[in-house]
Amino acid sequence: MSHPVGPLPPAGLDTWLLSWAMEPVVVVSVLAGGLYVRGWASLSRRMPERFGTGRLVAMMAGLATIILAVGPPLEAQALLHLWAHMAQHLLLMMVAPPLLWMGAPVAPMLLGLPRAIRRWVAIGLALPPGRRVARVLASPAMSGAAFSVAFWTWHVPALYDLALRSDFWHHVEHACFFATAMLFWRPVILPWPGHSPWPRWAMIPYLVLADFQNSVLAAILTFSDRVIYAAYAAVPRVHAISALEDQAIAGVIMWVPGSLAFLLPVLWIAGTMATRQPDRMATAPLR
């Protein structure tokens, strides 16, 4: 199915909003929120020091960010403007995943499941194949590589234009971006009860490398003298900006907020390491 091009007619707004509310991403986000709240309510009573209100707020903000990214009016604008499509990607890859991990979602969502389903999930995770998959997914090397592959693959012009022409491939693109971003941000946030095989300082080059590739693509979009994605050259320009200006704006969005999303955690990690080091030195026994 092809995406509609142009603004939605007022007469079809109610139908459009209803169809959006039934989108799989929206339905899954709402269900995930319900499971999390159910599990969090129990854990906040058992471990209030670990599952305070901040966890709940972060998780709900992450889910709301996903819904914002795929919902009106951003989705409609993304069909006409590259800057809006880039804003969607920014929300799905650099805002929602860190917020979700800050909510430490694994334990609350498992506890929120019905007892019978929870038992089967626990059995699956305890079996050797489940443990092997978990180890692979927890590897920062694999997470960083998957993030990079998805990032560059879906920005190839032919595939990017395909995602704009087809609902199916549009959803696949967003799913790839979001799934690999969840893997990427896990070792950075390191939510309870997770552990990382890498030392904490290794997250600094991990993030800097991601920022570098983000900046390279952003510079290409910002300074290119031709329209890279042909689909945006073909759509009607409903505002007084050309396709090339739209592309430059998208590049700036990717460059500035995108770099902040990577570099602010670098400062946070460096700061926490610097404050902990003197504490260790002060408490270390004299030799």
C-alpha positions in Angstrom: 0.0 0.0 0.0 1.3 3.4 -0.9 1.3 6.4 1.4 -1.2 9.2 0.7 0.5 12.4 -0.5 -0.8 15.8 0.6 -2.8 17.0 3.6 -5.7 15.0 4.9 -9.2 16.1 4.0 -11.1 17.4 7.0 -14.0 15.0 6.3 -11.7 12.0 6.8 -10.0 13.3 10.0 -12.1 11.2 12.4 -11.5 8.0 10.4 -7.8 8.8 10.1 -7.4 9.4 13.8 -9.3 6.1 14.6 -7.0 4.2 12.1 -4.0 5.8 13.8 -5.2 4.7 17.2 -5.4 1.2 16.0 -1.8 1.2 14.5 0.2 -1.8 15.9 2.8 0.6 17.3 0.2 2.5 19.3 -1.6 -0.6 20.5 1.7 -2.3 21.6 2.8 0.8 23.4 -0.5 1.1 25.3 -0.3 -2.6 26.2 3.3 -2.3 27.3 2.4 0.6 29.5 -0.3 -1.4 31.1 2.0 -4.3 31.9 4.7 -2.0 33.2 2.3 -0.1 35.5 0.9 -3.4 36.9 4.4 -4.8 37.6 5.8 -1.4 38.9 2.9 -1.1 41.4 4.0 -4.3 43.0 7.8 -3.7 42.8 7.4 -0.1 44.2 6.0 -1.6 47.4 8.6 -4.3 47.7 11.6 -2.2 46.6 10.7 1.5 46.8 14.3 2.6 46.8 14.8 0.9 43.4 11.4 1.4 41.7 10.5 5.0 42.7 8.2 7.3 40.8 11.1 8.4 38.6 11.2 5.0 37.0 7.5 5.1 36.1 7.8 8.7 34.7 10.7 7.7 32.5 8.9 4.6 31.1 5.7 6.5 30.4 7.7 9.3 28.8 9.5 6.8 26.6 6.2 5.2 25.4 4.6 8.6 24.9 7.6 9.5 22.7 7.0 6.5 20.5 3.4 7.4 20.1 4.3 11.0 19.3 6.8 9.8 16.7 4.3 7.7 14.7 1.2 9.8 15.4 -0.4 12.9 13.9 0.7 15.4 12.9 4.3 14.2 12.6 3.5 11.1 10.5 1.5 13.2 8.0 4.3 15.8 7.8 6.9 13.1 7.3 5.3 12.1 4.0 5.9 15.6 2.7 9.0 16.8 4.5 12.4 15.1 5.2 12.8 17.3 8.3 9.7 15.7 9.9 10.8 12.2 8.9 14.2 12.9 10.5 12.5 14.1 13.6 10.6 10.8 13.8 13.9 8.9 13.6 15.4 11.1 16.3 12.6 10.3 18.6 12.6 6.6 17.9 16.4 6.2 18.1 17.8 8.7 20.5 14.9 9.8 22.8 12.5 6.9 23.4 15.1 4.1 24.0 17.1 5.8 26.8 13.9 6.8 28.5 12.5 3.3 28.4 15.8 1.8 29.8 15.7 4.4 32.6 12.5 2.8 33.6 14.3 -0.5 34.2 11.4 -2.2 32.3 12.4 -5.9 32.4 11.3 -6.8 35.9 8.1 -4.7 36.0 6.9 -6.0 32.6 7.7 -9.6 33.5 5.8 -9.2 36.7 3.0 -7.5 34.9 2.4 -10.5 32.7 -0.3 -13.1 33.7 1.2 -15.8 35.9 1.0 -18.6 33.3 2.6 -16.5 30.5 5.3 -15.3 33.0 6.2 -18.9 33.8 6.7 -19.8 30.2 8.8 -16.7 29.6 11.0 -17.5 32.6 11.5 -21.1 31.4 12.4 -19.8 27.9 15.0 -17.4 29.3 16.5 -20.0 31.6 17.0 -22.6 28.8 20.5 -22.6 27.1 19.3 -21.1 23.8 17.6 -18.3 25.7 20.7 -17.6 27.7 22.9 -17.6 24.6 20.6 -15.2 22.8 20.6 -12.9 25.9 24.4 -12.9 26.0 24.6 -12.0 22.3 22.0 -9.2 22.7 23.8 -7.8 25.7 27.1 -7.5 23.9 28.0 -3.8 23.2 30.0 -4.9 20.1 26.9 -6.5 18.6 24.6 -3.7 19.7 26.9 -1.0 18.2 27.3 -2.9 15.0 23.5 -3.5 14.6 22.8 0.1 15.2 25.4 1.2 12.6 24.1 -1.3 10.0 20.5 -0.2 10.4 21.5 3.5 10.4 23.4 3.4 7.1 21.3 0.7 5.4 18.0 2.6 5.7 19.5 5.9 4.7 20.6 4.5 1.3 18.4 6.5 -1.1 16.7 3.5 -2.8 15.6 2.0 0.6 14.7 5.4 2.1 12.4 6.1 -0.9 11.0 2.6 -0.7 10.0 3.3 2.9 8.2 6.5 1.8 6.3 4.7 -0.9 5.1 1.7 1.1 3.3 1.4 4.5 4.8 -2.0 5.1 8.4 -1.0 4.4 7.9 2.3 6.4 6.9 0.2 9.4 9.9 -2.1 8.8 12.2 0.8 8.7 11.0 2.3 11.9 11.0 -1.2 13.6 14.7 -1.7 12.6 15.7 1.8 13.9 13.9 1.3 17.2 15.0 -2.3 17.9 18.7 -1.6 17.1 18.5 1.6 19.1 17.1 -0.3 22.1 20.1 -2.6 21.8 22.5 0.3 21.4 21.3 2.3 24.5 21.1 -0.6 26.9 24.9 -0.8 27.8 24.9 3.0 28.1 22.0 3.3 30.5 22.7 -0.2 32.0 19.3 -0.6 33.6 18.8 -2.8 36.7 19.5 -5.7 36.9 21.7 -5.6 33.8 25.5 -6.0 33.6 27.9 -5.1 30.8 30.9 -7.2 29.8 32.7 -3.9 29.0 34.2 -1.5 31.5 32.3 1.7 32.1 34.8 3.9 30.4 34.4 2.0 27.1 31.0 3.6 26.7 32.7 6.9 25.9 34.4 5.8 22.6 31.2 3.7 22.0 29.1 6.9 22.0 31.7 9.1 20.3 31.9 6.7 17.4 28.1 6.7 17.0 28.1 10.5 17.1 30.8 10.6 14.4 28.7 8.5 11.9 25.6 10.6 12.8 27.6 13.8 12.0 28.9 12.4 8.7 25.4 11.7 7.4 24.1 15.0 8.8 26.9 16.9 7.0 26.1 15.2 3.7 22.4 16.2 4.0 23.2 19.7 5.2 25.7 20.7 2.5 24.6 18.6 -0.5 23.8 20.6 -3.6 21.3 18.1 -4.8 18.2 16.4 -3.5 19.4 12.9 -2.2 15.9 11.3 -1.7 14.0 11.6 -4.9 10.6 10.9 -3.3 10.8 14.4 -1.6 11.6 16.1 -4.9 8.3 14.6 -6.3 5.8 15.6 -3.5 4.0 18.9 -3.7 5.7 21.6 -1.6 2.9 22.9 0.6 5.2 25.4 2.4 7.6 27.9 1.0 10.7 25.8 1.3 12.3 23.8 -1.5 13.2 20.1 -1.3 16.9 21.1 -1.0 16.1 23.5 1.9 14.0 20.8 3.5 17.0 18.4 3.2 19.4 20.9 4.8 17.0 21.5 7.7 16.8 17.7 8.2 20.6 17.6 8.3 20.7 20.3 11.0 18.1 18.4 13.0 20.2 15.2 12.8 23.4 17.1 13.5 22.6 19.3 16.5 20.0 17.4 18.6 21.4 14.1 17.4 24.9 15.0 18.6 23.6 16.2 21.9 21.8 12.9 22.4 25.2 11.1 22.1 27.5 13.6 23.7 25.5 14.5 26.8 25.7 10.9 28.0 29.5 11.0 27.4 29.7 14.0 29.8 27.5 12.2 32.3 29.6 9.0 32.2 32.8 10.9 32.5 31.4 13.0 35.4 30.3 10.0 37.3 33.6 8.2 36.8 35.5 11.3 37.9 33.5 11.7 41.1 33.8 8.0 42.0 37.5 7.9 41.5 38.4 10.3 44.3 36.0 8.4 46.6 37.8 5.1 45.9 41.2 6.8 46.5 40.0 8.3 49.8 38.7 5.0 51.0 41.6 2.8 49.8 43.8 1.4 52.5 47.3 2.8 52.8 50.0 0.4 51.6 
